[in-house]
Amino acid sequence: MAKKNKKERKNRLKSLILLLFLTIVLLSTSTYAWFTANRSVSISPINVQIAASSGLQISTNASDWKTLISNDDIEAGYSGHANQLPEELAPVSTVGTVASDRMSFFSGLVEGDADNGGAMSLTASACPAEAAGNSGDYIAFDIFLKVETTPEPLVR
């Protein structure tokens, strides 16, 4: 009986060692595949689509009313106002002040804090963020809303 138990233990140990080896191989292979697949980063252009719910019309120029506006509508924009839809965004910050019908944005610097476990932080600089059409640092545009339904009279 003792010989049989010893043989069963030996077989069980062999099975566990084989499973451990198989687990190590699968874990190593999947880790290598994950790092290989995620080495390249690609960024696609910004595609903005804003849809209105039923009964509401939206526009970027207060004359062409639609239920869906896209990049082309934002770029055409409202005469007299500079809409901007840049191809690349940059970190910016604001203190909430408005100057010349625009909120004041400031360029930011994103950096990791080694003392805080690598947490990312945004530090704003004193220089204003760029605001110029397709080369600005942030997205900015005017949007106008219009209700298409007839209002119901108020009943007293």
C-alpha atoms as a printed R data frame, in Angstrom:
    type eleno elety resid chain resno       x      y       z
1   ATOM     1    CA   MET     A     1   0.000  0.000   0.000
2   ATOM     2    CA   ALA     A     2   2.836  2.414   0.845
3   ATOM     3    CA   LYS     A     3   4.438  1.624  -2.494
4   ATOM     4    CA   LYS     A     4   1.191  2.466  -4.316
5   ATOM     5    CA   ASN     A     5   0.842  5.831  -2.482
6   ATOM     6    CA   LYS     A     6   4.454  6.673  -3.299
7   ATOM     7    CA   LYS     A     7   3.851  5.924  -6.978
8   ATOM     8    CA   GLU     A     8   0.638  8.038  -7.023
9   ATOM     9    CA   ARG     A     9   2.471 10.944  -5.387
10  ATOM    10    CA   LYS     A    10   5.257 10.663  -7.940
11  ATOM    11    CA   ASN     A    11   2.754 10.671 -10.828
12  ATOM    12    CA   ARG     A    12   0.868 13.603  -9.299
13  ATOM    13    CA   LEU     A    13   4.133 15.538  -8.851
14  ATOM    14    CA   LYS     A    14   5.068 14.867 -12.486
15  ATOM    15    CA   SER     A    15   1.640 16.141 -13.610
16  ATOM    16    CA   LEU     A    16   1.953 19.290 -11.495
17  ATOM    17    CA   ILE     A    17   5.461 19.996 -12.807
18  ATOM    18    CA   LEU     A    18   4.209 19.534 -16.384
19  ATOM    19    CA   LEU     A    19   1.271 21.910 -15.735
20  ATOM    20    CA   LEU     A    20   3.613 24.443 -14.137
21  ATOM    21    CA   PHE     A    21   5.932 24.279 -17.154
22  ATOM    22    CA   LEU     A    22   2.975 24.650 -19.542
23  ATOM    23    CA   THR     A    23   1.691 27.662 -17.556
24  ATOM    24    CA   ILE     A    24   5.123 29.330 -17.684
25  ATOM    25    CA   VAL     A    25   5.363 28.773 -21.451
26  ATOM    26    CA   LEU     A    26   1.842 30.167 -22.074
27  ATOM    27    CA   LEU     A    27   2.427 33.175 -19.814
28  ATOM    28    CA   SER     A    28   5.773 33.953 -21.475
29  ATOM    29    CA   THR     A    29   4.308 33.596 -24.983
30  ATOM    30    CA   SER     A    30   1.295 35.801 -24.262
31  ATOM    31    CA   THR     A    31   3.435 38.484 -22.588
32  ATOM    32    CA   TYR     A    32   5.832 38.537 -25.549
33  ATOM    33    CA   ALA     A    33   2.893 38.745 -27.993
34  ATOM    34    CA   TRP     A    34   1.291 41.581 -26.026
35  ATOM    35    CA   PHE     A    35   4.488 43.662 -25.976
36  ATOM    36    CA   THR     A    36   5.165 42.956 -29.650
37  ATOM    37    CA   ALA     A    37   1.641 43.956 -30.706
38  ATOM    38    CA   ASN     A    38   1.625 47.154 -28.620
39  ATOM    39    CA   ARG     A    39   4.963 48.637 -29.677
40  ATOM    40    CA   SER     A    40   3.548 50.978 -32.312
41  ATOM    41    CA   VAL     A    41   1.178 53.842 -31.576
42  ATOM    42    CA   SER     A    42  -1.040 55.414 -34.206
43  ATOM    43    CA   ILE     A    43  -3.257 58.444 -33.900
44  ATOM    44    CA   SER     A    44  -6.144 59.053 -36.251
45  ATOM    45    CA   PRO     A    45  -7.444 62.535 -37.101
46  ATOM    46    CA   ILE     A    46 -10.127 64.074 -34.916
47  ATOM    47    CA   ASN     A    47 -13.603 63.341 -36.252
48  ATOM    48    CA   VAL     A    48 -16.245 65.445 -34.499
49  ATOM    49    CA   GLN     A    49 -19.935 64.623 -34.912
50  ATOM    50    CA   ILE     A    50 -22.552 66.320 -32.770
51  ATOM    51    CA   ALA     A    51 -26.136 65.093 -33.031
52  ATOM    52    CA   ALA     A    52 -29.256 66.803 -31.722
53  ATOM    53    CA   SER     A    53 -32.148 65.020 -30.104
54  ATOM    54    CA   SER     A    54 -35.670 65.149 -31.520
55  ATOM    55    CA   GLY     A    55 -37.180 68.597 -31.925
56  ATOM    56    CA   LEU     A    56 -33.820 70.360 -31.662
57  ATOM    57    CA   GLN     A    57 -31.784 71.799 -34.541
58  ATOM    58    CA   ILE     A    58 -28.103 72.765 -34.279
59  ATOM    59    CA   SER     A    59 -25.841 74.984 -36.353
60  ATOM    60    CA   THR     A    60 -22.324 76.425 -36.317
61  ATOM    61    CA   ASN     A    61 -23.269 79.549 -38.284
62  ATOM    62    CA   ALA     A    62 -26.844 80.347 -37.115
63  ATOM    63    CA   SER     A    63 -28.275 79.903 -40.644
64  ATOM    64    CA   ASP     A    64 -27.777 76.275 -41.766
65  ATOM    65    CA   TRP     A    65 -29.817 74.226 -39.290
66  ATOM    66    CA   LYS     A    66 -29.246 70.466 -39.054
67  ATOM    67    CA   THR     A    67 -29.623 67.564 -36.665
68  ATOM    68    CA   LEU     A    68 -25.954 66.553 -37.128
69  ATOM    69    CA   ILE     A    69 -22.859 68.731 -37.475
70  ATOM    70    CA   SER     A    70 -19.410 67.470 -38.439
71  ATOM    71    CA   ASN     A    71 -15.837 68.679 -39.012
72  ATOM    72    CA   ASP     A    72 -16.788 70.511 -42.230
73  ATOM    73    CA   ASP     A    73 -19.505 72.495 -40.445
74  ATOM    74    CA   ILE     A    74 -17.123 73.442 -37.630
75  ATOM    75    CA   GLU     A    75 -14.392 74.518 -40.053
76  ATOM    76    CA   ALA     A    76 -16.874 76.657 -42.056
77  ATOM    77    CA   GLY     A    77 -18.116 78.167 -38.827
78  ATOM    78    CA   TYR     A    78 -19.678 81.506 -38.062
79  ATOM    79    CA   SER     A    79 -18.539 84.614 -39.928
80  ATOM    80    CA   GLY     A    80 -16.537 86.898 -37.681
81  ATOM    81    CA   HIS     A    81 -15.574 84.166 -35.246
82  ATOM    82    CA   ALA     A    82 -12.481 82.003 -35.553
83  ATOM    83    CA   ASN     A    83 -13.451 78.395 -35.059
84  ATOM    84    CA   GLN     A    84 -10.580 76.017 -34.633
85  ATOM    85    CA   LEU     A    85 -10.379 72.284 -35.141
86  ATOM    86    CA   PRO     A    86  -6.688 71.366 -34.968
87  ATOM    87    CA   GLU     A    87  -5.249 68.129 -36.274
88  ATOM    88    CA   GLU     A    88  -3.278 67.726 -33.047
89  ATOM    89    CA   LEU     A    89  -4.301 68.705 -29.514
90  ATOM    90    CA   ALA     A    90  -1.924 70.001 -26.857
91  ATOM    91    CA   PRO     A    91  -2.388 70.102 -23.081
92  ATOM    92    CA   VAL     A    92  -3.980 73.415 -22.068
93  ATOM    93    CA   SER     A    93  -5.515 74.906 -18.946
94  ATOM    94    CA   THR     A    94  -7.687 77.904 -18.124
95  ATOM    95    CA   VAL     A    95  -8.531 80.062 -15.125
96  ATOM    96    CA   GLY     A    96 -11.986 80.867 -16.498
97  ATOM    97    CA   THR     A    97 -11.356 84.461 -17.595
98  ATOM    98    CA   VAL     A    98 -12.772 85.704 -20.896
99  ATOM    99    CA   ALA     A    99 -10.936 88.180 -23.123
100 ATOM   100    CA   SER     A   100 -12.165 89.328 -26.558
101 ATOM   101    CA   ASP     A   101 -15.103 86.868 -26.585
102 ATOM   102    CA   ARG     A   102 -12.711 83.950 -25.939
103 ATOM   103    CA   MET     A   103 -11.798 82.109 -22.809
104 ATOM   104    CA   SER     A   104  -8.103 82.507 -21.973
105 ATOM   105    CA   PHE     A   105  -6.216 79.219 -22.346
106 ATOM   106    CA   PHE     A   106  -2.619 78.636 -21.317
107 ATOM   107    CA   SER     A   107  -0.124 76.061 -22.563
108 ATOM   108    CA   GLY     A   108   0.423 73.163 -20.252
109 ATOM   109    CA   LEU     A   109   3.227 70.765 -19.541
110 ATOM   110    CA   VAL     A   110   2.362 67.160 -18.685
111 ATOM   111    CA   GLU     A   111   4.943 65.371 -16.597
112 ATOM   112    CA   GLY     A   112   5.208 62.356 -14.335
113 ATOM   113    CA   ASP     A   113   5.860 62.753 -10.621
114 ATOM   114    CA   ALA     A   114   8.441 60.163  -9.520
115 ATOM   115    CA   ASP     A   115   7.727 60.878  -5.825
116 ATOM   116    CA   ASN     A   116   4.025 60.131  -6.318
117 ATOM   117    CA   GLY     A   117   4.266 56.741  -8.049
118 ATOM   118    CA   GLY     A   118   4.588 58.231 -11.546
119 ATOM   119    CA   ALA     A   119   1.251 60.089 -11.368
120 ATOM   120    CA   MET     A   120   0.803 62.512 -14.250
121 ATOM   121    CA   SER     A   121   0.249 66.214 -13.599
122 ATOM   122    CA   LEU     A   122  -0.538 69.218 -15.797
123 ATOM   123    CA   THR     A   123   1.347 72.423 -15.075
124 ATOM   124    CA   ALA     A   124   0.207 75.544 -16.928
125 ATOM   125    CA   SER     A   125   2.747 78.083 -18.147
126 ATOM   126    CA   ALA     A   126   2.194 81.808 -18.392
127 ATOM   127    CA   CYS     A   127   2.277 81.828 -22.205
128 ATOM   128    CA   PRO     A   128  -1.114 81.738 -23.949
129 ATOM   129    CA   ALA     A   129  -2.083 78.608 -25.855
130 ATOM   130    CA   GLU     A   130  -2.119 78.912 -29.620
131 ATOM   131    CA   ALA     A   131  -5.520 79.711 -31.104
132 ATOM   132    CA   ALA     A   132  -5.425 79.667 -34.891
133 ATOM   133    CA   GLY     A   133  -7.738 77.668 -37.157
134 ATOM   134    CA   ASN     A   134  -6.365 74.208 -37.881
135 ATOM   135    CA   SER     A   135  -3.078 74.715 -36.044
136 ATOM   136    CA   GLY     A   136  -4.324 75.722 -32.596
137 ATOM   137    CA   ASP     A   137  -3.832 73.754 -29.401
138 ATOM   138    CA   TYR     A   138  -7.495 73.090 -28.560
139 ATOM   139    CA   ILE     A   139 -10.944 72.719 -30.155
140 ATOM   140    CA   ALA     A   140 -13.153 75.822 -30.076
141 ATOM   141    CA   PHE     A   141 -16.310 76.646 -32.023
142 ATOM   142    CA   ASP     A   142 -19.672 78.377 -31.691
143 ATOM   143    CA   ILE     A   143 -22.825 76.291 -31.586
144 ATOM   144    CA   PHE     A   144 -26.381 77.565 -31.968
145 ATOM   145    CA   LEU     A   145 -29.541 75.707 -30.915
146 ATOM   146    CA   LYS     A   146 -33.093 76.074 -32.248
147 ATOM   147    CA   VAL     A   147 -36.289 74.322 -31.194
148 ATOM   148    CA   GLU     A   148 -38.424 73.110 -34.099
149 ATOM   149    CA   THR     A   149 -41.623 72.388 -32.185
150 ATOM   150    CA   THR     A   150 -44.427 74.871 -31.529
151 ATOM   151    CA   PRO     A   151 -44.544 75.717 -27.853
152 ATOM   152    CA   GLU     A   152 -47.705 74.754 -26.001
153 ATOM   153    CA   PRO     A   153 -49.612 77.653 -24.383
154 ATOM   154    CA   LEU     A   154 -49.291 78.015 -20.671
155 ATOM   155    CA   VAL     A   155 -52.502 77.146 -18.880
156 ATOM   156    CA   ARG     A   156 -53.422 78.882 -15.658
